[in-house]
């Protein structure tokens, strides 16, 4: 099993920055990817960014260079640096861990609100 603990959400002004963290613990060591998804009210959950054990990253189309995913050496903790935030980035951000493609573990989510 895997436990995911997110932190770093909160309120930011348009154009501001936030950094999210997700700590991983449990018995599963190897994995396919780890990263972040988000869900805004009334919308489907969508990919924000993922990173593989080898450091290969994948971003949602809306990111457009504003966000950066990174992790410690063992990817036990991954970070999402979010810059140039927009009101449309307001959502609950969920940490995601995939030990294999298609098998998902989710964190409880952390709310990001972008508003002046």
N, C-alpha and C positions, 0 to 999 in steps of 0.2 A: 504494500500500500504506500501511498504518497500523501503527504500533507503539504499544503501550500499556504503561506501567510503573506498577505500583501500589506503594504504600507505606503504612505506618501501622497494619498489623495487629498483633496481640499479645494479651496477657492483660489482662483487665479484671475487676474485681469486679462482682457484681450491683449495679445502681444507678450504676455508673460510666460513664465516657465514653471514647470513642476517636474519632480523626479519620483517615479514609482519604483518600489523595490518588491521583489517576491523571493522569499526564502523557501527552500525545498528541504524536506526531511522525509525519512521513511526507508523502506527496504529495497526499493527499486533504484538501481544505480544507473544503468545504461538507458539511453533514451533517443528518440528520433528528433524531436524539437521541443523547445520550451519558449514561452513567450506570453503575449498579451492579446486579448480580444476586448472588444467594448460593445456595450448595448445602450443605446439612447432610448428614451421613452417612445413607445410605439414603433420601434424599429427592430430589425433582426440583429442578432449578434454578428459582429464583423471582425475580420482580422485586423489587428494593428501592426504587430511585428512578431516574428519568431527568430530564434537562433538555434543552430544545430550544435552538437558537441564540437564540431570542427570549426565553428565560428561563421558558418554560412548564414546570412541573414535574409529575411523576406519581409517586405513591408506592404501594407495596404496602399492602394493607389492614392488615397486621400492624403497620405503622409507627406509626400512631395518634399522630402529632405528636412522636414521640421522635427522629426523624432529620431532618436537613436537608441537601439537596443544593445545592451552589452551584458557581460556576466563575468563572474570570477572564473578562475582557471577550471574548476570542475563543474561550472554552471550550477552550483548549489544555490546561488543567488543570481537573479537576473535583474537588470535595471532598465527602466524606460525613461530616457531624458526627453522631455517634451518642451520644445521651444516654439515661439510664435503662435501661442495658443489662440484659438478662435472660439467664439460662442458655440459653434457647431461641434466642437470637441467635447462638449458637456455630455457625460455618459458615466455609466458604471464600468470600470475597467476590471477585467478578470484575468488573473494569472492562469496560464494553461500549460499543462505538462503532458506530453505524448510519449509514453515508453515505446510505442509502435504507432505507425501511421493509422489513424482512425480510432485509436484508444485514447480517451481524454480524461484527465483529471483537472478539476477546476478549483480555484480559490473562491472565497466568499464574495470577493469584489470590493473595490474601493471607489467611492464617488469622486469624480472630478467635475467641478463646476467652473465654467469660464464666463465671467460676467463683470461688468463695470458697476 
